[in-house]
């Protein structure tokens, strides 16, 4: 499927479809502003932007509000603030409720988008009749020649996830004429039709953050629809944004919190998807090895802390509770 040829035959009405772009801000208005600057440059014009602020400090709120007030088209943007951090799933579901677009584009605030990105993704969505979700190859922002994700594979038997193409050369995963079917698309940059999102029950709010996109993708497949990745780098992801500018001790604390949340939500996912105890234990073993290696090669090498994180995540997920 060649993008250039598709555009030559496109009815202009396709680009009149309204798209709601949803962003979450959590104590990092600088990254949100950087993302908004690239959204302003999109050559797709019929969109709205909704921002949900998950309990940022007042200086961050002031910074973001001041920027929004001075944007070219501030009427096209709506900002919502919560004094509580609602997490990824609940905050995005709230924005969907407030939005008006036929298509919803979930976008991480630590991304920047290419000016043609939305136009291309909408085009793919409308031309591919069986599309459930649509995304693209996403490189690292700091190293755009290296892939962060080109969709994800889920190994159901052992409940493990692999990000396609991660750490590989962008040349291998940059083919403008190629669409790839995957098990699910990351919520970092995910386009979906509102009616389909509603049909699958939206994001499961049991997942504070992480694994909600996995469950969404599997529900999409159960409907007989496809999760599609265009092998073209249209969005860059700043994976380090959550720790940028913080002291090393805060980085370690953030890493522990991230691992805890990843584990807890994966365990919730396991408990909801009917895996046997054997397969759950296999999955836990692989996860433990993965995070063990992370801790072993980290500066602190605090392996005991990893055990505490696992124990807390298992308890809080109520995986083995009746």
N, C-alpha and C positions, 0 to 999 in steps of 0.2 A: 504494500500500500504506500504509494509515493505521495508525500505531502504536497509537493509542488503541483502534481497533476490533479490531485483532489481539489485544491483551491481554485484551479482554473475552471472547474465544473460546478463550483459551489453556488447555490442560491443564496443571495445576500441575506435572506430572512433568517438563516441559521444564526447569524451574528447579531440578531435582534433579541435572542433569548436572554432573559435576565439571569445573571449569576450573582449569588451572594457569596462574598469572600469573607471567611470567618477567621479571626485572629484572637489568640489568647495572650495576654500580657501578664507576666509574673515577675515583678521586681527587675525588669530589664527593658525599660522604655527605649533605650538607645537602639537595641536590636529591632524593636517594633517600628521605630521611626525609619531605620535603614530599610526594612521591608516595605514600608508604606511608600517610600520614595520610588522604589521600583514598580510598585503597583500603579502609581500615578503615571508611569510611562507606558503602561499597557496600551496596545493598539486595539484592544477590544473595549468598547465604550459602555456597553449596557451592563454595568455591574454596580453593586453596592458593597460597602465594607462595614462589617460589624466587629467591634472589639470588645472583649470581655476582660476586665482587669481583676485578676485574682489576688486582691488584698495587697497591692503594692504600697510602699511607703509614700508619704505625701509628696516628697521631692520628685519621685518617679511619676506620680500622678500629674503633678504640675507640669513637668517636662513634656509628657505626652499630650496633655490637653492643650498646652500652648502651641505645640506643633500642629495638632488637628485644626485648631482655630485659624491657622494661617495657610492651610492647604488650598489648592486651586479650586476644589469643589467640596467644601466642608459639608454641604447639604447631603452629599452622597455617603456620608460616614456617620455611624452611630456608635457611641461609646457607653459602656455599662460598667459600673464599678460595684464590687462586692467587698465588704469588710472581712469576709471569710474566704479562704482559698477553697473553691469548689472542686478543683481538679480538672482534668482534661475532659472527661466524658460529660459530667453534669453541666459544666460551663458551655461546652459546645452545643449540647442539647438545648440549653436556654437560648443561645443565639439563633439556632435553627427556628425555634418557636417565634422569635422576633423578626426573622428575615422574610423576604418576599420573592426570592429568586426561584425560578424553575429548577436551576442547577445550583448545587452547593459545592463550594471549593474550600475544603478544610486546609489551612495553610499554617505551618509553624511560623511564629514571629521571628525565629532565627534563620529565616531563609531570605534569599533575594530571587526575583523572578525575571526571566528574559522577556522582553517586550512582546514577543509573539506567543508566549507560553499559553495564555488563556485561550487565545484564538485557535491555536492548534489543538488543545485538549478538548475544547467544545466541538471542534470539527470531527475529531476522532469519535467522541461520544455519540454524535448524531449520525455518523456514517456507519458505525459498527452497531448493528441492530441489537446484538445480544450483550451489550456492555452493561455491567453492573457498576463497577468503579473504573476510573481511568486515572493513570498517573504517568510518570516519565522516569527516565534515568536521572538520578539525583547525585551529583558529585559532591565531594567535600568543598566547602567554600575556600578553605585555606590551601587546598591542593586540588584545583578543578580538573586536573588530569587524572585523578583517582576517584573511583566510584564509591559513594556511600551506600546507595541502594538502587537496584533496578527491579523492585518488587521482592516478594518473599515467598519461600516454600515452607510448608508445614508438614513435618513428618508425624503423622497422626499416631502411629504405633508407640512412639516414645515421646510424643508431645514436645518435639524440638523444632525450633524455627531457624531457617538459614536465610540471610539477606543475600539475594542474588547479586553477584558481581562485586561484593564488598572488597575493597582494597585492590581491585584489579584496575588495569589501564582503561581509561575512558574510551580509547579507540575500539576496544572489543565490544563495548556496550553503547556505541553511538552509531546507530544505523537508522537513518530517517525513514527508510522504507519498511521497517520491521516492527510488528506488534507482537508482544509476548503475553501469553496467558500465564498467570501466576495464581498462587493460592490466596494471597491477599496483598493489598497495597498498604504501605505505611501511611499513617495519618499525618505525616509530615507535609504531604501535598497530594490530596485525594479529591477527585471530582466525582460527584454522585448526583443522581436525580433525586429531587425531594421526595417524590412519590415512592421511590424504591427505599430510601432511607427510612421513611415512615413505615413502610411495609415490613421491614425487618426489625422494627421496634427501636430504631435509633441506637445510639451508643448505650451499652449496658452500664448503668451508673454504679454498679458494684465495683467496677474498675476505676479507682481514683485516677490512675495514669498507667499506661502500658497495657498491652494485650487487648484493649478494646477494639483496635483495628483488626487484630487476628480474628476475634469472634465475629466482627462485622463481615469480614471477607468470607468466612465459612458459611455464614447465613446467606450471603449473596449467591454462593455456589449452590446452596440447597434450593434456591429459587430457580436454578437452571441457567443463571446468568454468569457472565465471565468477568473476572478482574483482569484488566488490561494494562500493560505498560508499553508506552511508546519508547523505543530505544533511541531517545534523543534527549540530550541534557538541557532541560528548560528551566530547572530550578537548582540553586545551590544551597547547601545546608551547612550552617556553622555549628557543628556538633558540640564544640567546646563552649558555646555561648553561655551556658548555665553556670560555668565556673570562672568565666573570664573576669579578670580584675580583682579576684578575691585572694586572700592570703592562703598559703598552703594548708594551714590547719582547717580552714573553711572548705577548701577543695576536698580534703579527706572526708570531712563531715558530709559534704554533698555526695561523695561517692558512696558512702555507707547508706545514706538515705535512698539514693537511686537504686542500689542493689536490693535493699529491703523492699521497696515498692515493686520492683521488677519481679522479685520472688513471690511476694504476697499475691499479686494479681495473677501470676502464672498458676499459683496453687489454687486460687479461686477458679480459674479457668479449668484446671484439671478436675476439680470437684464437680463442675457443672457439665462436663462432657463425657462422663461415663467410662473413664479409663479404669482398667483393673488396677488393684494395688501393686501388682508386679510392674506394670508399665509406669505407674506413678513413681515407684522407687527407682526405676531405670532413668526416668526423666530427672528426678532429683539428683541422682548420681552425676549425670552429665552437667547439670547446672552447678553442682558443687565443684566439680573439676574446673569448669570454666571460670568461676569466681575465685577459686583457690589460686589459679595461675595469675589472675589479676592482682590479688593481694601479694603473692609471692614476689612478683616483679615490681611491686610498688615500693616507694621509699620506706614506708612504715613497716611493711611485712607483718602486719598484725593479723596473723592467722586465727588467733583465738577470737578476735572480733567477728570473723566470718562465721564461726560456729554460733555465736550469740545472735547474729543476724538471721541465720537459718532457723534457729529455734523460735525466735520472735515471729518471723514470717509464717512459720507453720502454725504456731498458736493463734495468731491473729486471723489467718485465713480459715481457721476451723476445718482444715482439710480432713482430719481424722475424727471429727466430732460427729456424733449421731444426731 
